[in-house]
Amino acid sequence: MNITHPYIKYGIAVTLVNSGNSEYSLITKDNLRDEIERGINHFRVKPIGNYEDKLEVQFNFTNEPGVAKNGSYLSPFVLSTDKEARNAFSAVLSTLKALDEKPKKSYSLTKGHAPVIGEFGNFGETISRGKPKTDLNTAAYCTITTSTPSKPSMAFKTFIKRTYKRENITIIPDLEIPELIDFINLFNKLKDSVTQKLMEGKLLEGRPMRPKIFDGNFPNAPRSSALGSVALLGAIGNWGKEAKKIDWAKRVLDSLVSRPIYLIGNKTFETFTYNHYIINLAKEGKLSSIIDSIYYAILYNQGYRNRSTIIEYQKFDLFASRFLQLFNRPALKDFLAFRAEYPNQLESLFKTYFINMEKINEKTVQSARALGKWLNYAAYLVAKSETADKGKDELRNAKAKTLIEIESSIFSARSGDALIFQAVTRAGRHSKSDAPSEAELFMTQTATGEISLDTAKHLLIAFSRVMNKIERKENPPEIAVELENDEPETSSEDISDAQE
């Protein structure tokens, strides 16, 4: 049988992994029952024991009914919502029941079986409204993919009208079944290494908040869910090094290069690919720290992350994720459009991009980096002199103002020599310091037109935003505010009717 749909293939691969079978043809109804029951038994999470007067709450998986207001939440890897959970649970139970009955010729699929199922799924002479039909095994594989804990997942968070809204999403690569088996085996190792720790949650006004697993069911899950799709790569790379399973992890990472990756939720269906240079950063163990550092970037006009700035930071995170996924010039320009200062970990990301994607000589990139670092330090010296008797906020604001002025002069330059003159003259005059000798190569190539004007602008702006080491030593940056994992829900559905 030729299986092509990635959603079906994933269900087959999960069943093969957990049943120990080596071939699709060996899967039995008992294997399908076992896998569906595994999803049922992990359908929700609920607090364990008495949690009053505790700072943290331990959670466990359950198949019992419950509501969010009592601390019972739909598991983040079940591709449904609290409101539609009873439909998803009914679909799981109906598939399980069908495996014990006399087989029918076809079975109707609903969004409870798979969120990718559409309302207009009847295909005859014309497309019409109706539920798509399939055989029992295919229905079972869809159900397994929807409910299995053996897939990378998270509750994607957006902040709307002062309340977090969540959508359970998963990351499914479009691989052949043997490669999927490797991917799932490796993911299960990642997941099992942290699940117990991730099943801890906090209390808010006496109510258990969602446990950490909702931020991602794998190690080094990102603080911003928008970065989850690339954070998984970083986790695989780190695990390979830590567990000394480097070859296995590299093989899985290599299988993902330029292959379609699906981001699937109840409302989301997106396709993208992983650039092989980003995968190389994962192999080198650098990607996780790059992704983590993006959370600590500071938007010039917003200040640190908090409740009042979260909307703008959500946009920034989305474009950062887009740059990491696409890794091309349009995505870089969109990322740089958010004026921000970056932690130093982003230096390696920019070097990788400019050397490999823009094909700029490494010596030129290093020279541009030297000039960018000096511009950042010059802005710091200016701000330090202007705010000598003031606090950190005033220093940060003054530095941001100077960096914006420098960037404006870079953006407005009409030629390479004008760019160097405007940026270097302004920064040197205000800071009373000289550009480093290491920057000479970049300045010469820019002034003579050996580097295109747009490329020179992107190089200089990117590296000038990376915080310099001297400032970090003299005046360590504050940590971004850790936002609460949850807020009280406005409503949620009880799924007890579906489970009785």
HELIX and SHEET records of a PDB file:
HELIX    1   1 PRO A    6  SER A   19  1                                  14    
HELIX    2   2 TYR A   24  LEU A   26  5                                   3    
HELIX    3   3 LYS A   29  ASN A   41  1                                  13    
HELIX    4   4 ALA A   68  ASN A   70  5                                   3    
HELIX    5   5 ALA A   85  ALA A   98  1                                  14    
HELIX    6   6 LEU A  136  SER A  147  1                                  12    
HELIX    7   7 ILE A  177  LEU A  198  1                                  22    
HELIX    8   8 LYS A  212  ASP A  215  5                                   4    
HELIX    9   9 SER A  225  LEU A  227  5                                   3    
HELIX   10  10 GLY A  228  GLU A  242  1                                  15    
HELIX   11  11 ILE A  246  SER A  255  1                                  10    
HELIX   12  12 HIS A  276  LYS A  283  1                                   8    
HELIX   13  13 LEU A  287  ILE A  294  1                                   8    
HELIX   14  14 ILE A  310  LEU A  326  1                                  17    
HELIX   15  15 ARG A  329  LEU A  336  1                                   8    
HELIX   16  16 LEU A  346  ASN A  356  1                                  11    
HELIX   17  17 GLU A  362  GLU A  386  1                                  25    
HELIX   18  18 LYS A  392  SER A  412  1                                  21    
HELIX   19  19 GLY A  416  SER A  431  1                                  16    
HELIX   20  20 SER A  437  ALA A  439  5                                   3    
HELIX   21  21 GLU A  440  ALA A  447  1                                   8    
HELIX   22  22 LEU A  453  SER A  464  1                                  12    
HELIX   23  23 LYS A  469  GLU A  474  1                                   6    
HELIX   24  24 SER A  496  GLN A  499  1                                   4    
SHEET    1   A 5 TYR A  73  LEU A  74  0                                        
SHEET    2   A 5 ARG A  44  PRO A  47 -1                                        
SHEET    3   A 5 GLU A  56  THR A  62 -1                                        
SHEET    4   A 5 GLU A 200  LEU A 204 -1                                        
SHEET    5   A 5 ARG A 207  PRO A 208 -1                                        
SHEET    1   B 2 TYR A 107  SER A 108  0                                        
SHEET    2   B 2 LYS A 133  THR A 134 -1                                        
SHEET    1   C 2 ASN A 122  PHE A 123  0                                        
SHEET    2   C 2 ILE A 127  SER A 128 -1                                        
SHEET    1   D 4 SER A 153  ILE A 160  0                                        
SHEET    2   D 4 THR A 163  PRO A 173 -1                                        
SHEET    3   D 4 ILE A 261  GLY A 265 -1                                        
SHEET    4   D 4 PHE A 269  PHE A 272 -1                                        
SHEET    1   E 2 ILE A 298  LEU A 299  0                                        
SHEET    2   E 2 ALA A 340  GLU A 341 -1                                        
END                                                                             
